[in-house]
Amino acid sequence: MSALGYRWASKECIFDSQGDAVEGQVSNRFLEEPILNLAKNEFGNFEATIPYQLNSAIGQYTNPIYKTLKFQKTWMEVREDDVPIWLGYVTETEKQFDLSYRVYVTGVLGQLQNYTPKIDGGTYFLTAKSDGTVPTDSLFYKSVAALKDYYQGPYGTFGIGKVTIQLGNTIDTTNQGTLFLSQWNLLQTYLLDEYDGYLRTRIVQADNGSDVWRIYVDYLLDTDEKTTQAIEFGVNLLDFSYLEQMASDIVTRVTAYGTQTTTSGWWIFKTTTVSAISETVRDEAAEAKYGIIEKCIQVDGNVTSADLKKKAQEELDNYRQSVEPVMTLTAYDRRDGGEDVQRLGFLKKTRIISSPHELDQWLVCVKLTLPLDSLDNKVFSFGLTPEKLTKQQQVEAVKEKIQSVMDAIISFLNQWLGLNQS
């Protein structure tokens, strides 16, 4: 965990979803149509309209923040229940006919596009060691940790958070030579695209009552947050859609081609034969659903049928064999109405209950549209656990079972040895 932190040089509330101005006072709503958009493994973005003039009970006045926003220098924070849930910096403005302008703010992870570390060819941990500790020579560390100390704003205070995916696994980049990729491209190419997972930022106050804040980046095999508030038909479920779409990365079979060299006879009578061979590995359940969707690969060198089957299976494992549906819900967060319940939230597991749709399932919120001026119209998107993650979770579950058995055996042997020694 990083020991660094940041402080706000100055800070002002420019929009309060539930605060009303006292008659005769100036409102603190300096924005119009503010919307926060969050999506799994993306930066997230915030946008709003900055009007030139505002109206109040005491008359019309110029918006005090109209000329204060600066690219890369102005940071914005979104809070729920006085807890920061997102942080970003101004990246774009769009002037309108009525002199207002639209401002666009990119999430703090977008700063990972700005620095390109040099990665020499070699062997690296993908994320962390088997015990969960993240070494400085892991690709995750190089992708996330602040490598320069001259950046302004919170970026220079990124810290490694909780890591639970691809523990103990390494990658050899020797054949790729020296790599020059931005931190974000490095993270995407070698981790997110290959293994998926849940990338999460946490904005944490350094000490109780302190004005120092830290940003931790978690990389999880499975999200570890859930809310006890359900989204339920007839209670707080307002709208529902269920999308199933064939993706371009669905493959039901892979055929591997290669050559096999065989030798027969002895001495001057010895003959060598080179034959073209192939092996196909298929997912029968997927082919029954979607038909034949095939990829072919060539395996170099002298190979056997077993070699080709292994390579074909490895290639098939890189693709999906089923449609991963996405459920989009418009729901009312009962916490916004003052109820004493846990809040619905991004990357939280939530129970979805709808008898008419024959649905009762815990799902992860992978996308959230949060209109700050209309809290009763939050739009949540939920997805089933992606196939890449499901396979990894199954492997981890087997490892945990094996470890439990080993622990039990060791405990028994220790007790047995102790009894015999006494």
C-alpha positions as CSV (number, residue, x, y, z in Angstrom):
1,M,0.0,0.0,0.0
2,S,1.3,3.4,-0.9
3,A,2.2,5.8,1.9
4,L,1.7,8.7,-0.4
5,G,-1.4,11.0,-0.3
6,Y,-2.9,14.1,-1.7
7,R,-4.6,17.2,-0.3
8,W,-7.1,19.5,-2.0
9,A,-5.6,22.9,-2.6
10,S,-9.2,24.3,-2.6
11,K,-12.5,22.6,-2.8
12,E,-16.1,23.7,-3.3
13,C,-19.4,21.9,-3.7
14,I,-20.8,22.8,-7.1
15,F,-23.9,20.5,-7.1
16,D,-25.9,19.0,-4.3
17,S,-28.5,16.5,-5.4
18,Q,-30.6,16.9,-2.2
19,G,-29.7,20.3,-1.0
20,D,-32.1,23.2,-1.4
21,A,-31.0,26.8,-1.2
22,V,-32.5,28.8,1.6
23,E,-34.8,31.6,0.4
24,G,-32.7,34.7,-0.3
25,Q,-29.4,32.8,-0.6
26,V,-27.5,31.7,-3.7
27,S,-28.0,28.1,-4.7
28,N,-25.0,25.8,-4.9
29,R,-26.3,24.1,-8.0
30,F,-23.8,25.5,-10.6
31,L,-24.3,22.6,-13.0
32,E,-27.2,21.4,-15.1
33,E,-27.9,17.8,-16.3
34,P,-24.9,16.3,-14.5
35,I,-24.4,12.6,-15.3
36,L,-21.9,10.1,-14.0
37,N,-21.2,7.0,-16.3
38,L,-19.4,4.1,-14.8
39,A,-18.5,0.8,-16.7
40,K,-16.4,-2.2,-15.7
41,N,-12.7,-1.8,-16.5
42,E,-13.1,1.6,-17.9
43,F,-12.1,5.1,-16.7
44,G,-15.7,6.3,-16.1
45,N,-16.7,9.8,-17.1
46,F,-18.8,12.7,-15.8
47,E,-20.5,15.4,-17.9
48,A,-22.6,18.4,-17.2
49,T,-23.7,21.7,-18.6
50,I,-22.2,24.9,-17.2
51,P,-24.7,27.7,-17.7
52,Y,-23.4,31.2,-18.2
53,Q,-26.0,32.8,-15.9
54,L,-28.0,31.4,-12.9
55,N,-31.3,32.5,-11.4
56,S,-32.0,32.9,-7.7
57,A,-34.5,34.5,-5.4
58,I,-32.4,37.6,-5.3
59,G,-32.1,37.8,-9.1
60,Q,-29.8,36.7,-12.0
61,Y,-26.1,36.4,-11.6
62,T,-23.0,35.1,-13.5
63,N,-22.1,31.5,-12.7
64,P,-19.1,31.7,-10.4
65,I,-17.4,28.6,-11.9
66,Y,-18.0,29.6,-15.5
67,K,-14.3,30.5,-16.1
68,T,-12.6,28.5,-13.5
69,L,-12.4,25.0,-15.0
70,K,-9.0,24.2,-16.5
71,F,-7.9,21.1,-18.6
72,Q,-6.0,18.5,-16.6
73,K,-5.8,20.9,-13.6
74,T,-9.4,21.0,-12.3
75,W,-10.5,17.8,-10.6
76,M,-14.0,16.8,-9.7
77,E,-15.2,14.3,-7.1
78,V,-18.6,12.6,-6.9
79,R,-19.8,11.6,-3.4
80,E,-22.6,9.4,-2.1
81,D,-23.5,9.6,1.6
82,D,-20.5,12.0,1.9
83,V,-18.2,9.2,0.7
84,P,-16.2,9.7,-2.5
85,I,-17.1,7.1,-5.2
86,W,-15.4,8.7,-8.2
87,L,-12.7,11.1,-9.1
88,G,-11.7,12.7,-12.4
89,Y,-10.2,15.6,-14.3
90,V,-11.5,18.0,-17.0
91,T,-10.6,16.9,-20.5
92,E,-13.1,18.5,-22.9
93,T,-15.5,21.4,-23.2
94,E,-18.1,22.2,-25.8
95,K,-19.5,25.7,-26.2
96,Q,-23.2,26.1,-26.8
97,F,-25.2,28.8,-28.6
98,D,-26.7,30.2,-25.4
99,L,-23.1,30.7,-24.0
100,S,-23.3,27.7,-21.8
101,Y,-20.9,24.9,-22.3
102,R,-20.8,21.1,-21.8
103,V,-17.9,19.9,-19.7
104,Y,-16.5,16.4,-19.9
105,V,-14.4,14.8,-17.1
106,T,-12.4,11.6,-17.4
107,G,-11.9,9.2,-14.5
108,V,-8.5,9.3,-12.7
109,L,-7.4,6.0,-14.3
110,G,-7.2,7.9,-17.6
111,Q,-3.9,9.3,-16.3
112,L,-2.4,5.9,-17.0
113,Q,-2.4,6.9,-20.6
114,N,0.1,9.6,-20.0
115,Y,3.2,7.6,-18.9
116,T,5.1,4.9,-20.9
117,P,7.4,2.7,-18.8
118,K,10.2,0.7,-20.5
119,I,9.7,-3.0,-20.1
120,D,12.8,-5.1,-20.9
121,G,12.4,-8.6,-22.1
122,G,12.3,-11.1,-19.2
123,T,10.1,-13.0,-16.8
124,Y,7.6,-11.1,-14.7
125,F,4.8,-11.9,-12.3
126,L,1.5,-11.0,-14.0
127,T,0.0,-9.5,-10.8
128,A,1.2,-10.8,-7.5
129,K,2.9,-13.7,-5.7
130,S,0.9,-16.6,-4.5
131,D,0.5,-15.0,-1.1
132,G,-1.0,-11.9,-2.7
133,T,1.9,-9.5,-2.3
134,V,2.6,-7.4,-5.4
135,P,6.3,-7.2,-6.3
136,T,7.6,-4.1,-8.0
137,D,8.6,-6.2,-11.1
138,S,5.1,-7.4,-11.7
139,L,3.2,-6.2,-14.8
140,F,0.3,-5.0,-12.6
141,Y,2.6,-2.9,-10.5
142,K,4.3,-1.4,-13.6
143,S,0.8,-0.7,-15.1
144,V,-0.6,1.0,-12.0
145,A,1.9,2.3,-9.5
146,A,3.1,5.9,-10.0
147,L,6.5,5.8,-11.6
148,K,7.0,9.6,-11.7
149,D,6.7,12.0,-8.8
150,Y,6.2,15.2,-10.7
151,Y,2.6,14.7,-11.8
152,Q,0.1,17.2,-10.4
153,G,-3.1,16.1,-8.8
154,P,-4.0,12.7,-7.3
155,Y,-2.4,10.6,-10.0
156,G,1.0,10.7,-8.2
157,T,-0.6,8.9,-5.2
158,F,-1.8,5.7,-6.8
159,G,-1.3,2.7,-4.5
160,I,-1.6,-1.0,-5.0
161,G,-4.7,-2.3,-3.3
162,K,-6.2,-5.8,-3.1
163,V,-5.2,-8.3,-5.8
164,T,-6.8,-11.7,-6.1
165,I,-6.4,-12.7,-9.8
166,Q,-3.6,-14.6,-11.5
167,L,-1.7,-15.0,-8.2
168,G,1.7,-16.7,-8.6
169,N,1.5,-16.8,-12.4
170,T,4.3,-15.4,-14.5
171,I,4.9,-14.4,-18.2
172,D,8.1,-14.5,-20.3
173,T,8.4,-11.5,-22.6
174,T,11.9,-12.3,-23.8
175,N,10.8,-13.0,-27.4
176,Q,8.9,-9.7,-27.5
177,G,12.0,-7.6,-26.9
178,T,11.8,-4.3,-25.1
179,L,8.2,-3.0,-24.8
180,F,7.1,0.6,-24.8
181,L,3.4,0.7,-23.9
182,S,1.5,3.3,-21.9
183,Q,0.6,2.0,-18.5
184,W,-3.0,1.7,-19.5
185,N,-2.2,-0.2,-22.7
186,L,0.1,-2.5,-20.7
187,L,-2.7,-3.2,-18.3
188,Q,-5.2,-3.9,-21.1
189,T,-3.0,-6.0,-23.3
190,Y,-1.5,-8.3,-20.7
191,L,-4.2,-8.4,-18.0
192,L,-7.7,-7.1,-18.8
193,D,-7.9,-8.5,-22.4
194,E,-6.3,-11.8,-21.4
195,Y,-7.9,-12.5,-18.0
196,D,-10.7,-10.0,-17.5
197,G,-11.3,-9.4,-13.8
198,Y,-12.7,-6.4,-11.9
199,L,-10.6,-3.3,-11.8
200,R,-11.7,-1.0,-9.0
201,T,-10.5,2.3,-7.6
202,R,-11.0,3.2,-4.0
203,I,-10.6,6.8,-2.6
204,V,-9.7,6.5,1.0
205,Q,-9.0,9.0,3.7
206,A,-5.5,8.4,5.0
207,D,-6.2,8.9,8.7
208,N,-9.4,9.5,10.7
209,G,-10.1,13.2,10.4
210,S,-7.1,13.9,8.2
211,D,-7.3,16.0,5.0
212,V,-4.9,13.5,3.2
213,W,-6.5,11.1,0.7
214,R,-5.2,8.1,-1.2
215,I,-6.3,6.2,-4.3
216,Y,-6.0,2.4,-4.2
217,V,-6.4,0.3,-7.3
218,D,-7.8,-3.2,-6.7
219,Y,-7.7,-6.1,-9.3
220,L,-10.1,-8.8,-8.4
221,L,-11.0,-12.3,-9.6
222,D,-14.5,-11.8,-8.1
223,T,-16.0,-8.7,-6.6
224,D,-16.0,-8.8,-2.8
225,E,-18.8,-6.3,-2.2
226,K,-22.5,-7.0,-2.1
227,T,-25.6,-5.0,-1.0
228,T,-28.4,-6.4,1.1
229,Q,-30.9,-4.1,-0.8
230,A,-32.5,-6.2,-3.5
231,I,-33.9,-4.8,-6.8
232,E,-37.4,-6.3,-6.7
233,F,-40.4,-6.2,-9.1
234,G,-43.2,-4.2,-7.5
235,V,-40.8,-2.6,-5.0
236,N,-38.0,-0.6,-6.6
237,L,-37.7,-2.1,-10.1
238,L,-38.9,0.5,-12.6
239,D,-37.8,-0.9,-16.0
240,F,-36.2,-4.1,-17.4
241,S,-34.4,-5.3,-20.5
242,Y,-32.4,-8.5,-21.2
243,L,-30.0,-8.5,-24.1
244,E,-28.4,-11.6,-25.6
245,Q,-26.1,-11.0,-28.5
246,M,-23.7,-13.2,-30.4
247,A,-20.2,-11.9,-29.9
248,S,-17.3,-12.1,-32.4
249,D,-15.1,-14.0,-29.9
250,I,-17.4,-17.1,-29.6
251,V,-15.7,-20.2,-31.0
252,T,-17.0,-23.7,-30.8
253,R,-14.1,-25.7,-32.3
254,V,-10.4,-25.3,-33.1
255,T,-8.4,-27.3,-35.6
256,A,-4.7,-27.5,-35.3
257,Y,-2.5,-28.4,-38.2
258,G,1.1,-29.6,-38.1
259,T,3.6,-32.0,-39.5
260,Q,4.8,-35.3,-38.1
261,T,8.1,-36.9,-39.0
262,T,8.4,-40.7,-38.8
263,T,11.4,-43.0,-39.4
264,S,11.3,-46.7,-40.2
265,G,14.0,-49.3,-41.1
266,W,17.6,-49.5,-40.1
267,W,21.0,-48.2,-41.3
268,I,21.0,-47.8,-45.2
269,F,17.5,-49.1,-45.4
270,K,16.1,-46.3,-43.1
271,T,13.4,-44.1,-44.5
272,T,12.0,-40.8,-43.2
273,T,8.4,-39.7,-43.9
274,V,6.9,-36.3,-43.3
275,S,3.1,-36.3,-43.0
276,A,0.6,-33.5,-42.6
277,I,-1.6,-34.2,-39.6
278,S,-4.4,-32.3,-37.9
279,E,-6.6,-32.6,-34.8
280,T,-9.8,-30.8,-33.9
281,V,-11.1,-30.0,-30.5
282,R,-14.7,-29.0,-30.1
283,D,-17.2,-27.9,-27.5
284,E,-20.2,-30.2,-28.3
285,A,-22.7,-28.2,-26.2
286,A,-21.7,-25.0,-27.9
287,E,-21.9,-26.5,-31.3
288,A,-25.4,-27.9,-30.5
289,K,-26.5,-24.3,-29.6
290,Y,-24.7,-22.2,-32.2
291,G,-23.4,-24.5,-34.9
292,I,-19.8,-24.8,-36.1
293,I,-17.7,-21.6,-35.5
294,E,-14.2,-22.7,-36.2
295,K,-10.7,-21.2,-35.8
296,C,-7.6,-22.9,-37.3
297,I,-4.0,-22.7,-36.1
298,Q,-0.6,-24.0,-37.4
299,V,1.8,-25.6,-35.0
300,D,5.5,-25.5,-36.1
301,G,8.0,-28.3,-35.6
302,N,7.7,-32.0,-35.4
303,V,4.5,-32.7,-33.5
304,T,2.2,-35.6,-32.6
305,S,-1.5,-35.9,-32.5
306,A,-1.4,-35.4,-28.7
307,D,0.6,-32.2,-29.2
308,L,-2.0,-30.8,-31.7
309,K,-4.9,-31.7,-29.4
310,K,-3.3,-29.8,-26.5
311,K,-2.6,-26.7,-28.6
312,A,-6.1,-26.8,-30.0
313,Q,-7.6,-27.0,-26.5
314,E,-5.4,-24.1,-25.3
315,E,-6.6,-22.0,-28.3
316,L,-10.2,-22.9,-27.7
317,D,-9.9,-21.8,-24.1
318,N,-9.0,-18.3,-25.2
319,Y,-12.5,-17.8,-26.7
320,R,-16.0,-17.9,-25.3
321,Q,-18.4,-20.8,-25.9
322,S,-21.6,-19.1,-24.8
323,V,-23.5,-15.9,-25.0
324,E,-23.1,-13.6,-22.0
325,P,-26.3,-11.7,-21.5
326,V,-26.5,-8.2,-20.1
327,M,-29.5,-7.1,-18.0
328,T,-30.3,-3.4,-17.9
329,L,-32.5,-2.2,-15.1
330,T,-33.9,1.2,-14.1
331,A,-34.3,1.1,-10.4
332,Y,-35.0,3.3,-7.5
333,D,-32.3,3.2,-4.8
334,R,-34.4,3.1,-1.6
335,R,-31.5,4.7,0.3
336,D,-32.1,7.9,-1.7
337,G,-35.6,7.9,-0.1
338,G,-34.2,7.9,3.4
339,E,-34.7,4.2,4.1
340,D,-32.2,2.5,6.4
341,V,-30.8,0.1,3.8
342,Q,-27.5,-0.5,2.1
343,R,-27.0,1.5,-1.1
344,L,-27.1,-0.1,-4.5
345,G,-23.7,0.5,-6.2
346,F,-21.3,-0.1,-9.0
347,L,-19.3,-3.4,-8.9
348,K,-21.5,-4.6,-6.1
349,K,-23.4,-8.0,-6.2
350,T,-27.1,-7.4,-6.0
351,R,-30.0,-9.7,-5.8
352,I,-32.5,-9.3,-8.6
353,I,-36.0,-10.6,-8.0
354,S,-38.7,-10.5,-10.6
355,S,-41.4,-13.2,-10.6
356,P,-42.9,-12.2,-14.0
357,H,-39.4,-12.6,-15.6
358,E,-38.7,-15.8,-13.6
359,L,-35.6,-14.2,-12.1
360,D,-34.1,-14.5,-8.7
361,Q,-30.3,-14.2,-8.9
362,W,-27.3,-12.4,-7.5
363,L,-25.5,-10.4,-10.2
364,V,-22.7,-7.9,-10.4
365,C,-23.5,-4.3,-11.4
366,V,-21.0,-3.8,-14.3
367,K,-22.4,-0.4,-15.6
368,L,-24.1,2.5,-13.9
369,T,-25.6,5.7,-15.2
370,L,-26.2,8.1,-12.4
371,P,-28.1,11.3,-13.2
372,L,-27.3,13.5,-10.2
373,D,-30.4,15.7,-10.8
374,S,-32.8,12.7,-11.1
375,L,-31.7,10.1,-8.5
376,D,-34.9,8.1,-9.1
377,N,-33.8,7.3,-12.7
378,K,-30.5,5.5,-12.1
379,V,-29.8,2.9,-14.7
380,F,-28.0,-0.3,-13.6
381,S,-26.6,-2.9,-16.0
382,F,-25.9,-6.4,-14.6
383,G,-23.9,-9.2,-16.3
384,L,-23.5,-12.9,-15.6
385,T,-19.9,-13.7,-14.6
386,P,-17.8,-13.7,-17.8
387,E,-16.7,-17.2,-19.0
388,K,-13.0,-16.2,-18.6
389,L,-13.5,-15.4,-14.9
390,T,-15.7,-18.5,-14.3
391,K,-12.9,-20.8,-15.5
392,Q,-10.4,-19.0,-13.3
393,Q,-12.7,-19.1,-10.3
394,Q,-13.2,-22.9,-10.8
395,V,-9.4,-23.4,-10.8
396,E,-9.0,-21.3,-7.6
397,A,-11.8,-23.3,-6.0
398,V,-10.0,-26.6,-6.8
399,K,-6.8,-25.1,-5.4
400,E,-8.5,-24.1,-2.2
401,K,-10.0,-27.6,-1.8
402,I,-6.6,-29.2,-2.3
403,Q,-5.0,-26.8,0.2
404,S,-7.7,-27.6,2.7
405,V,-7.0,-31.4,2.3
406,M,-3.2,-30.8,2.6
407,D,-3.8,-28.7,5.8
408,A,-5.9,-31.5,7.3
409,I,-3.2,-34.1,6.5
410,I,-0.5,-32.0,8.0
411,S,-2.5,-31.3,11.1
412,F,-3.2,-35.1,11.5
413,L,0.5,-36.0,11.0
414,N,1.5,-33.4,13.6
415,Q,-0.9,-34.8,16.1
416,W,0.1,-38.4,15.3
417,L,3.8,-37.6,15.6
418,G,3.2,-35.7,18.8
419,L,1.3,-38.7,20.4
420,N,4.1,-41.2,19.3
421,Q,6.8,-39.0,20.7
422,S,5.0,-38.7,24.1
